[in-house]
Amino acid sequence: MSWQMSAVGLLMRVTRNRIFTDPAGGATLLSRPKADPTPPARAMRGLRVETGQVAGFPVVSVSLEGAAPGSGPVVVHLHGGAYVNPIAKQHWQLVATVARRLGCEVLVPLYGLAPDHDAATALDLTTTLLDRLAGDGRAVYLTGDSAGGGLALLTAQHASPSARAALRGLGLLAPWVDLTMSNPEIDALEDHDPWLARPALHEVARVWAAPWDVSDPRVSPVLGSFDGLPPVDLWVGDRDICVADSRRLRDLMTSAGVEVRYVEEPGAIHVYPLLPTPEGRAGRAAIVARAAAALGLVERR
């Protein structure tokens, strides 16, 4: 493991010990004020940024200056944050990288967060957006990290037939796919994850899912159907509690006939492709390459 990954892991241990290992940490996460989700100007330099509305929520469009957004292949990214935290600088940096390298529009739905919003509202937003893109004849590569990765998979599972036909692939970064967090393999992983732990997340999951149960397949996509899904790319680190359900998801999708490209990075922590490390840079490059191949685009150098 690189020294950069070790340094990031040390910083994440402080966050984990203060919040995620404490059962009362869920209430703390839910009660925090939401930070400003505006894209940072530095990350968006040289890019065109516009904001529209879908199903009552903002959807940010990021594209090259001089490009014509609203046409052609598109990447849609759903950000992580345990369904309580707004989009962060690292997410916007990934979005900017994809827009620059592929020269295509990247759409970022800013779905509502718990406790004021819920799973049903988020799924309505993302499936509505996918319907609109399909209606415009646009090919879509749908990506998401952590909670956003779970929401991306849910969106594909619950999309209309026409919307699913528009999907060329899914790119999932350490997706949170089972809100019950009952996989017994997590027990052995939890002591080695320097960032995440389950105690605080149980309350977050309950509030986000309500009035549905956390075991509802509209909330936990690993418990749903995989019929008709497009090819799936999945990146996860082996020091991440999400790796247990990522392995399970890989096996279930493969058994269902879904084409899966699975990368498990040794020594890497949660959503490692978002981090400023050698492993993170390699992960981001792989995401761009997979999106390019899925959408028939040529990477810009």
ROFI-324193 format. One record per residue: residue number from 1; residue in one letter; chain; x, y, z of N, C-alpha, C in turn. Coordinates in pm, whole numbers, plus 50000, padded with zeros to 5 digits. Atoms other than C-alpha are relative to their C-alpha. Layout:
% residues N
   resi   resn   chain     nc1     nc2     nc3    cac1    cac2    cac3     cc1     cc2     cc3
    NUM      A       A       X       Y       Z       X       Y       Z       X       Y       Z
...
This chain:
% residues 301
   resi   resn   chain     nc1     nc2     nc3    cac1    cac2    cac3     cc1     cc2     cc3
      1      M       A   50086   49880   50000   50000   50000   50000   50089   50124   50000
      2      S       A   49918   49880   50011   50139   50344   49909   49993   50083   50126
      3      W       A   50003   49912   49883   50230   50601   50173   49885   50097   49991
      4      Q       A   50113   49909   50014   49964   50828   50026   49871   49936   50052
      5      M       A   50120   50070   49954   49694   50566   50091   50002   49987   50151
      6      S       A   49990   50010   49856   49827   50518   50445   49964   50131   50067
      7      A       A   50031   49869   49942   49806   50892   50512   49852   50030   49996
      8      V       A   50144   49979   50011   49450   50911   50384   49927   49913   50101
      9      G       A   50062   50090   49905   49361   50609   50595   50009   50051   50142
     10      L       A   49985   49945   49866   49497   50775   50908   49901   50113   50025
     11      L       A   50096   49892   49986   49285   51083   50848   49858   49948   50012
     12      M       A   50134   50054   49997   48976   50874   50785   49969   49931   50133
     13      R       A   50023   50067   49873   49026   50684   51113   49943   50097   50103
     14      V       A   50052   49901   49907   48962   51007   51305   49850   50019   49978
     15      T       A   50141   49983   50031   48629   51056   51125   49920   49879   50045
     16      R       A   50074   50122   49965   48528   50695   51178   49981   49991   50151
     17      N       A   50010   50016   49855   48607   50691   51550   49902   50098   50062
     18      R       A   50087   49897   49941   48409   51007   51611   49854   49982   49963
     19      I       A   50139   50005   50047   48097   50925   51414   49952   49858   49974
     20      F       A   50058   50123   50052   48056   50587   51248   49996   49886   50101
     21      T       A   50002   50108   49902   48142   50362   51542   49903   50026   50114
     22      D       A   50092   49962   49892   47896   50544   51770   49856   49984   49951
     23      P       A   50140   50012   50042   47529   50433   51745   49927   50133   49996
     24      A       A   50061   49867   50002   47436   50794   51824   50051   50086   49885
     25      G       A   49944   49924   50111   47644   50906   51527   49903   50016   49885
     26      G       A   50099   49987   50106   47352   50843   51294   49917   50126   50017
     27      A       A   50077   49878   49974   47150   51118   51459   50084   50123   49972
     28      T       A   49910   49888   50029   47453   51346   51433   50010   50025   49850
     29      L       A   49992   49986   50145   47490   51279   51061   49871   50057   49942
     30      L       A   50130   49954   50052   47119   51336   51001   49971   50145   50035
     31      S       A   50033   49864   49954   47111   51663   51194   50097   50107   49949
     32      R       A   49903   49902   50048   47412   51826   51031   49940   50091   49892
     33      P       A   50042   49912   50112   47343   52134   50814   50064   49952   49870
     34      K       A   49950   50044   50130   47385   52057   50445   50090   50108   49940
     35      A       A   49907   49906   50060   47686   52220   50282   49953   50043   49862
     36      D       A   50033   49947   50132   47661   52425   49965   50046   49902   49891
     37      P       A   49961   50096   50103   47656   52185   49666   50053   50064   49872
     38      T       A   49955   49931   50121   47772   52449   49415   50135   49947   49953
     39      P       A   49870   50049   50048   48054   52320   49191   50110   50102   50027
     40      P       A   49890   49906   49975   48390   52472   49293   50054   50057   49870
     41      A       A   49957   49931   50123   48508   52728   49039   50130   49943   49945
     42      R       A   49870   50049   50046   48860   52588   49026   49985   49868   49923
     43      A       A   50019   50129   50067   48743   52238   48934   49930   50017   49866
     44      M       A   50080   49980   50121   48509   52377   48667   50065   50092   49899
     45      R       A   49931   49907   50090   48767   52600   48499   50002   49945   49857
     46      G       A   50003   50040   50140   48724   52588   48122   49880   49915   49961
     47      L       A   50118   50081   50027   48393   52405   48148   49874   50086   50007
     48      R       A   50130   49933   49999   48036   52514   48087   49912   49931   50104
     49      V       A   50082   50054   49891   47812   52468   48393   49863   50066   49996
     50      E       A   50138   49950   50002   47434   52502   48376   49916   49912   50092
     51      T       A   50087   50075   49910   47157   52396   48610   49856   50003   49952
     52      G       A   50141   50011   50035   46813   52270   48516   49923   49935   50114
     53      Q       A   50086   50062   49899   46527   52105   48704   49937   49874   49943
     54      V       A   50070   50124   50034   46393   51751   48692   49929   49952   50126
     55      A       A   50080   50050   49887   46114   51630   48921   50018   50086   50125
     56      G       A   49990   49907   49889   46162   51938   49137   50138   50012   50063
     57      F       A   49865   49995   49944   46538   51893   49196   50099   50051   49897
     58      P       A   49900   49951   50095   46846   52057   49043   50075   49885   49933
     59      V       A   49912   50090   50074   47035   51870   48775   50105   50088   49933
     60      V       A   49891   49917   50050   47375   52024   48696   50060   49936   49876
     61      S       A   49938   50043   50125   47511   51996   48342   50141   50057   49992
     62      V       A   49860   49959   50015   47889   52007   48295   50048   49953   49864
     63      S       A   49952   50035   50133   48037   52018   47945   50112   50094   49960
     64      L       A   49895   49913   50049   48321   52169   47746   49942   50134   49955
     65      E       A   50042   49870   50052   48295   52538   47671   49992   49992   49848
     66      G       A   50021   50003   50143   48160   52581   47321   49926   49876   49952
     67      A       A   50074   50120   50036   47991   52240   47327   49850   50029   50001
     68      A       A   50146   49983   50003   47619   52195   47271   49937   49896   50093
     69      P       A   50062   50096   49908   47476   52029   47584   49857   49970   49959
     70      G       A   50137   50037   50034   47148   51845   47547   49992   49905   49883
     71      S       A   50001   50095   50111   47256   51613   47267   50121   49909   50012
     72      G       A   49887   50092   50001   47483   51316   47211   50007   49914   50125
     73      P       A   49983   50087   49884   47606   51053   47455   50023   50081   50128
     74      V       A   49993   49926   49875   47594   51153   47821   50039   49906   50113
     75      V       A   49970   50070   49875   47741   51041   48152   49915   50064   50109
     76      V       A   50075   49952   49884   47517   51071   48457   50069   49949   50124
     77      H       A   49934   50043   49877   47686   51067   48797   49914   50031   50122
     78      L       A   50074   49987   49874   47511   51009   49131   50100   49995   50115
     79      H       A   49897   49986   49897   47722   51126   49423   49967   49920   50126
     80      G       A   50015   50068   49873   47779   50943   49749   49988   50098   50116
     81      G       A   50012   49919   49879   47756   51065   50106   49899   49942   50097
     82      A       A   50089   50071   49907   47543   50805   50288   49857   50055   49999
     83      Y       A   50133   49943   50015   47228   50981   50164   49973   50116   50097
     84      V       A   50016   49886   49910   47287   51257   50421   50092   50115   49964
     85      N       A   49902   49897   50031   47589   51447   50288   49988   50045   49854
     86      P       A   50010   49951   50138   47575   51671   49981   50125   49968   49920
     87      I       A   49888   50024   50090   47804   51640   49684   50122   50079   50047
     88      A       A   49876   49942   49950   48168   51715   49769   50094   50036   49885
     89      K       A   49901   49955   50099   48468   51865   49593   50054   49883   49919
     90      Q       A   49943   50114   50071   48605   51520   49506   49906   49946   49892
     91      H       A   50096   50042   50102   48284   51431   49322   50006   50093   49879
     92      W       A   49994   49904   50111   48300   51750   49118   50129   49984   49920
     93      Q       A   49875   50021   50072   48664   51680   49033   49990   49880   49905
     94      L       A   50021   50114   50089   48566   51340   48895   49912   50038   49882
     95      V       A   50090   49955   50106   48281   51495   48697   50076   50084   49897
     96      A       A   49923   49914   50090   48517   51757   48553   50098   49918   49916
     97      T       A   49906   50086   50072   48772   51491   48458   49929   49926   49887
     98      V       A   50076   50073   50102   48509   51289   48272   49960   50093   49886
     99      A       A   50043   49905   50104   48375   51596   48089   50116   50041   49911
    100      R       A   49885   49957   50079   48722   51706   47981   50054   49888   49913
    101      R       A   49937   50110   50071   48853   51365   47880   49911   49941   49891
    102      L       A   50090   50059   50099   48543   51251   47693   49935   50104   49909
    103      G       A   50062   49897   50082   48419   51585   47559   49849   49991   49993
    104      C       A   50146   50014   50001   48063   51488   47644   49941   50069   50122
    105      E       A   50070   49940   49887   47802   51630   47877   49995   49900   50115
    106      V       A   50017   50079   49878   47799   51503   48235   49889   50064   50081
    107      L       A   50113   49951   49921   47475   51539   48430   50011   49950   50143
    108      V       A   49990   50032   49858   47471   51547   48809   49869   50036   50069
    109      P       A   50125   49972   49927   47127   51513   48975   50031   50022   50148
    110      L       A   49981   49972   49857   47133   51676   49319   49874   49956   50074
    111      Y       A   50118   50058   49936   46881   51444   49482   49989   50049   50145
    112      G       A   50023   49956   49863   46726   51538   49815   50059   49902   50101
    113      L       A   49929   50078   49899   46897   51414   50131   49916   49980   50125
    114      A       A   50064   50025   49871   46779   51262   50457   50049   50104   50101
    115      P       A   50132   50058   49970   46612   51346   50686   49882   50066   49928
    116      D       A   50111   49927   50063   46409   51588   50470   49947   49930   49876
    117      H       A   50040   50072   50120   46394   51357   50169   50027   49852   50019
    118      D       A   49992   50144   49979   46382   50983   50114   50032   49925   49870
    119      A       A   49961   50086   50111   46462   50690   49888   49902   50007   49884
    120      A       A   50100   49997   50106   46134   50704   49698   50014   50125   49913
    121      T       A   49986   49874   50073   46186   51069   49601   50124   49998   49912
    122      A       A   49877   50007   50079   46543   51007   49485   49983   49909   49880
    123      L       A   50019   50094   50111   46444   50708   49274   49908   50058   49894
    124      D       A   50087   49933   50096   46165   50910   49113   50079   50099   49915
    125      L       A   49918   49904   50073   46415   51180   49018   50089   49930   49897
    126      T       A   49902   50061   50090   46673   50946   48868   49933   49923   49886
    127      T       A   50068   50072   50108   46427   50731   48673   49932   50098   49904
    128      T       A   50059   49897   50086   46250   51043   48542   50106   50059   49907
    129      L       A   49890   49947   50082   46584   51184   48423   50038   49901   49892
    130      L       A   49962   50101   50099   46671   50858   48252   49894   49988   49891
    131      D       A   50107   50001   50100   46331   50855   48080   50016   50115   49901
    132      R       A   49985   49884   50087   46394   51205   47945   50117   49982   49904
    133      L       A   49882   50021   50085   46739   51116   47814   49971   49896   49893
    134      A       A   50037   50103   50098   46603   50803   47648   49906   50057   49895
    135      G       A   50093   49937   50095   46322   51008   47493   50069   50090   49900
    136      D       A   49921   49916   50090   46586   51237   47344   50096   49918   49915
    137      G       A   49915   50087   50081   46762   50936   47192   50145   49999   50041
    138      R       A   49862   49989   49954   47072   50973   47405   50048   49871   50068
    139      A       A   49938   50113   49933   47303   50690   47507   50056   50046   50134
    140      V       A   49966   49960   49864   47380   50693   47881   50096   49899   50064
    141      Y       A   49918   50079   49909   47663   50564   48099   49975   50057   50138
    142      L       A   50046   49957   49869   47539   50582   48458   50101   49959   50106
    143      T       A   49901   50029   49898   47792   50610   48739   49950   50049   50136
    144      G       A   50034   49957   49865   47768   50645   49115   50101   49944   50098
    145      D       A   49908   50047   49898   47986   50617   49422   49928   49986   50133
    146      S       A   50054   50026   49866   47893   50470   49762   49847   49998   49996
    147      A       A   50146   49995   50006   47528   50562   49828   49952   50029   49858
    148      G       A   50036   49971   50138   47515   50706   49477   50015   49880   49909
    149      G       A   49987   50123   50076   47637   50373   49343   49881   49909   50019
    150      G       A   50122   50076   49975   47348   50199   49512   49882   50058   49928
    151      L       A   50110   49934   50069   47109   50456   49371   50010   49981   49849
    152      A       A   49982   50024   50143   47258   50410   49023   49949   49861   49962
    153      L       A   50047   50135   50029   47194   50036   49037   49848   49992   50015
    154      L       A   50146   49997   49984   46841   50095   49169   49933   50064   49879
    155      T       A   50056   49930   50115   46779   50337   48882   49993   49907   49879
    156      A       A   50000   50094   50112   46878   50074   48626   49898   49890   50020
    157      Q       A   50094   50109   49972   46669   49806   48797   49855   50043   49983
    158      H       A   50139   49952   50000   46355   50022   48812   49968   50092   49883
    159      A       A   50022   49917   50118   46392   50205   48482   49894   49938   49909
    160      S       A   50095   50049   50100   46125   50179   48215   50077   49925   49892
    161      P       A   49929   50074   50107   46205   49946   47922   50075   50092   49904
    162      S       A   49933   49911   50095   46286   50240   47693   50121   50066   50065
    163      A       A   49888   49938   49931   46507   50403   47955   50113   49901   50020
    164      R       A   49896   50100   49982   46691   50080   48025   50072   49974   49868
    165      A       A   49937   50021   50130   46754   50043   47651   50103   50109   49970
    166      A       A   49904   49892   50022   46938   50378   47661   50129   49981   50078
    167      L       A   49882   50022   49916   47181   50252   47925   50103   49915   49927
    168      R       A   49891   50075   50062   47514   50145   47778   50089   49934   50104
    169      G       A   49920   50061   49894   47669   50058   48113   49981   50071   50131
    170      L       A   50001   49945   49865   47691   50116   48486   50143   49999   50053
    171      G       A   49871   49992   49934   48005   50233   48666   49978   50023   50148
    172      L       A   50030   49994   49858   47981   50162   49038   50129   50003   50082
    173      L       A   49883   49984   49915   48238   50281   49292   49960   49968   50143
    174      A       A   50030   50042   49864   48213   50092   49622   49853   50025   50035
    175      P       A   50142   49966   49980   47832   50095   49600   49945   49945   50132
    176      W       A   50071   50043   49880   47617   50075   49913   49872   49933   49950
    177      V       A   50108   50071   50068   47383   49804   49789   49907   49922   50093
    178      D       A   50086   50070   49904   47239   49649   50107   49992   50082   50128
    179      L       A   50014   49914   49883   47106   49889   50369   49971   49924   50128
    180      T       A   50009   50080   49877   47043   49601   50609   50137   49980   50062
    181      M       A   49860   50020   49956   47424   49565   50632   50013   49874   50085
    182      S       A   50007   50124   49922   47361   49211   50753   50094   49892   49949
    183      N       A   49906   50098   50054   47625   49032   50545   50101   49961   50108
    184      P       A   49907   50038   49892   47827   48827   50800   50146   50025   49967
    185      E       A   49862   49972   50037   48146   48893   50601   50045   50139   50044
    186      I       A   49963   49865   49956   48133   49255   50717   50066   49995   50138
    187      D       A   49945   50008   49864   48219   49145   51072   50152   50001   49998
    188      A       A   49854   50009   50006   48576   49056   50977   50063   50123   49934
    189      L       A   49947   49884   50073   48617   49362   50753   49998   50128   50083
    190      E       A   50026   49872   49933   48496   49626   50996   50122   50053   50076
    191      D       A   49882   49956   49924   48813   49634   51209   50112   50050   49909
    192      H       A   49893   49961   50093   49024   49690   50897   49961   50119   49912
    193      D       A   50045   49882   50076   48817   49972   50746   50028   50123   50086
    194      P       A   49965   49883   49919   48971   50300   50869   49898   50113   49993
    195      W       A   50095   49891   50020   48668   50504   50766   49860   49964   50049
    196      L       A   50141   50030   49978   48330   50331   50782   49978   49891   50105
    197      A       A   50047   50104   49910   48147   50128   51044   49848   50007   50001
    198      R       A   50145   50011   50012   47786   50015   51076   49917   50071   50106
    199      P       A   50091   49951   49895   47659   50149   51412   49924   50126   49963
    200      A       A   50069   49876   50035   47582   50502   51291   49916   49987   49874
    201      L       A   50068   50011   50128   47473   50391   50946   49864   49932   50010
    202      H       A   50130   50066   49986   47184   50177   51072   49887   50102   50012
    203      E       A   50105   49899   49984   46986   50485   51178   49983   50081   49873
    204      V       A   50008   49928   50127   47070   50671   50859   49920   49919   49898
    205      A       A   50070   50086   50095   46951   50375   50652   49851   49992   50030
    206      R       A   50141   50010   49961   46626   50346   50849   49923   50125   49959
    207      V       A   50067   49874   50031   46539   50714   50805   49989   50019   49849
    208      W       A   50002   49984   50146   46630   50717   50434   49896   49910   49936
    209      A       A   50089   50098   50061   46427   50405   50358   49853   50026   50030
    210      A       A   50139   49986   49954   46110   50500   50549   49914   50074   49896
    211      P       A   50071   50104   49924   45828   50421   50501   50032   49858   49955
    212      W       A   49960   50134   50038   45985   50128   50318   50096   49944   50104
    213      D       A   49903   50065   49914   46195   49876   50507   50136   50000   49932
    214      V       A   49866   50001   50060   46572   49868   50458   50024   49878   49913
    215      S       A   49986   50120   50083   46530   49521   50306   49919   50006   49872
    216      D       A   50079   49985   50122   46299   49653   50033   50094   50011   49880
    217      P       A   49912   49991   50118   46457   49600   49687   49997   50135   49931
    218      R       A   49999   49863   50051   46364   49961   49606   50101   50086   50079
    219      V       A   49902   49932   49916   46623   50057   49871   50135   49929   49995
    220      S       A   49880   50083   49999   46873   49771   49872   50007   49919   49871
    221      P       A   50006   50063   50132   46944   49676   49509   50058   49859   49993
    222      V       A   49947   50136   50004   47142   49362   49591   49890   49897   50025
    223      L       A   50113   50088   49973   46806   49216   49699   49897   50001   49886
    224      G       A   50092   49988   50111   46641   49303   49367   50036   49910   49883
    225      S       A   49979   50080   50122   46636   49162   49014   50112   50061   49916
    226      F       A   49891   49955   50088   46932   49178   48776   49970   49972   49853
    227      D       A   50038   50032   50137   46742   49079   48463   50010   50124   49912
    228      G       A   49997   49893   50100   46820   49295   48162   50094   50115   50030
    229      L       A   49908   49890   49971   47095   49505   48318   50109   50010   49894
    230      P       A   49888   49984   50094   47365   49651   48092   50129   49953   50067
    231      P       A   49872   50034   49937   47734   49570   48150   50029   50089   50121
    232      V       A   49972   49930   49874   47852   49670   48497   50150   49999   50026
    233      D       A   49862   49985   49954   48195   49802   48598   49997   50035   50147
    234      L       A   50006   49981   49856   48265   49786   48971   50141   50010   50057
    235      W       A   49871   49978   49936   48561   49928   49165   49981   50008   50151
    236      V       A   50010   49997   49854   48613   49866   49538   50135   49963   50059
    237      G       A   49878   50035   49929   48900   49849   49786   49975   49889   50100
    238      D       A   50022   50112   49908   48959   49552   50013   50011   50040   50147
    239      R       A   50008   49949   49862   48980   49775   50326   49873   50084   50015
    240      D       A   50128   49929   50004   48621   49888   50273   49890   49900   50037
    241      I       A   50106   50094   49962   48322   49727   50445   49905   49974   49883
    242      C       A   50085   50021   50117   48140   49768   50112   50049   49886   49912
    243      V       A   49948   50106   50085   48364   49501   49961   49923   49869   50019
    244      A       A   50075   50124   49977   48159   49222   50123   49880   49991   49907
    245      D       A   50118   50002   50087   47842   49317   49938   50036   50023   49855
    246      S       A   49955   49988   50139   48038   49413   49626   50033   49863   49942
    247      R       A   49972   50137   50044   48165   49055   49604   49869   49922   49979
    248      R       A   50130   50067   50011   47813   48928   49665   49926   50047   49876
    249      L       A   50067   49943   50117   47673   49163   49400   50062   49946   49872
    250      R       A   49930   50054   50118   47938   49051   49149   49953   49859   49970
    251      D       A   50037   50140   50021   47850   48687   49201   49854   49985   49956
    252      L       A   50142   50009   50035   47474   48741   49184   49975   50049   49857
    253      M       A   50019   49948   50135   47494   48952   48868   50058   49904   49896
    254      T       A   49939   50094   50093   47729   48706   48700   49909   49879   49980
    255      S       A   50092   50114   50009   47490   48421   48781   49875   50033   49920
    256      A       A   50118   49956   50074   47208   48627   48630   50031   50032   49854
    257      G       A   49963   49976   50139   47401   48666   48304   50043   50141   49968
    258      V       A   49954   49863   50022   47513   49028   48354   50151   49998   49978
    259      E       A   49856   49986   50023   47854   49118   48213   50058   50092   50107
    260      V       A   49944   49924   49888   48061   49234   48511   50151   50009   49986
    261      R       A   49855   49978   49991   48410   49384   48516   50026   50049   50142
    262      Y       A   49985   49976   49857   48519   49375   48879   50146   50026   50034
    263      V       A   49865   49966   49956   48825   49547   49027   49998   50015   50152
    264      E       A   49986   49991   49855   48917   49491   49392   50144   50041   50030
    265      E       A   49866   49944   49984   49213   49712   49482   50057   49965   50138
    266      P       A   49940   50036   49872   49444   49570   49752   50043   50124   50080
    267      G       A   49959   49891   49911   49492   49805   50049   49920   50127   49987
    268      A       A   50072   49876   50026   49245   50062   49917   49878   50012   50091
    269      I       A   50113   49972   49914   48976   50228   50128   49879   50043   49917
    270      H       A   50129   49970   50062   48624   50346   50052   50014   50103   49889
    271      V       A   50003   49915   50121   48565   50510   49709   50140   50050   49963
    272      Y       A   49862   49961   50025   48939   50509   49643   50021   50074   49868
    273      P       A   49974   49922   50122   48904   50638   49282   49979   50151   50016
    274      L       A   50019   49857   49977   48803   50975   49431   50118   50064   50073
    275      L       A   49894   49951   49913   49122   51008   49637   50125   50041   49922
    276      P       A   49879   49950   50067   49447   51194   49548   50119   49908   50024
    277      T       A   49896   50101   49982   49660   50877   49544   50029   49934   49866
    278      P       A   49976   50072   50126   49823   50666   49272   49887   49906   49965
    279      E       A   50112   50090   50024   49545   50410   49315   49877   50076   49954
    280      G       A   50115   49918   50039   49287   50686   49290   50011   50049   49857
    281      R       A   49981   49952   50137   49436   50827   48971   49979   49887   49899
    282      A       A   50021   50114   50089   49443   50482   48814   49852   49963   49992
    283      G       A   50143   50028   50000   49082   50427   48920   49922   50098   49915
    284      R       A   50069   49899   50081   48969   50754   48764   50026   49978   49852
    285      A       A   49968   50026   50141   49150   50672   48442   49920   49881   49948
    286      A       A   50077   50117   50041   48974   50335   48433   49853   50035   49980
    287      I       A   50140   49958   50015   48634   50497   48484   49980   50073   49868
    288      V       A   50009   49926   50127   48695   50735   48195   50008   49904   49882
    289      A       A   49983   50095   50111   48813   50449   47974   49876   49914   49980
    290      R       A   50119   50084   50012   48509   50234   48051   49882   50081   49945
    291      A       A   50108   49917   50052   48268   50522   47990   50020   50027   49852
    292      A       A   49970   49976   50143   48442   50599   47659   49963   49880   49916
    293      A       A   50029   50121   50076   48416   50238   47544   49851   49975   49992
    294      A       A   50144   50026   49997   48053   50208   47650   49923   50094   49908
    295      L       A   50072   49899   50078   47950   50529   47472   50057   50018   49860
    296      G       A   49942   49987   50134   48171   50488   47165   50072   50132   49980
    297      L       A   49929   49872   50007   48374   50800   47245   50151   49977   50001
    298      V       A   49854   50004   50001   48744   50872   47197   50050   50093   50109
    299      E       A   49946   49916   49893   48935   50999   47498   50086   50114   49943
    300      R       A   49920   49884   50035   49088   51344   47467   50125   50000   50086
    301      R       A   49872   49998   49926   49453   51376   47569   50047   50142   50023
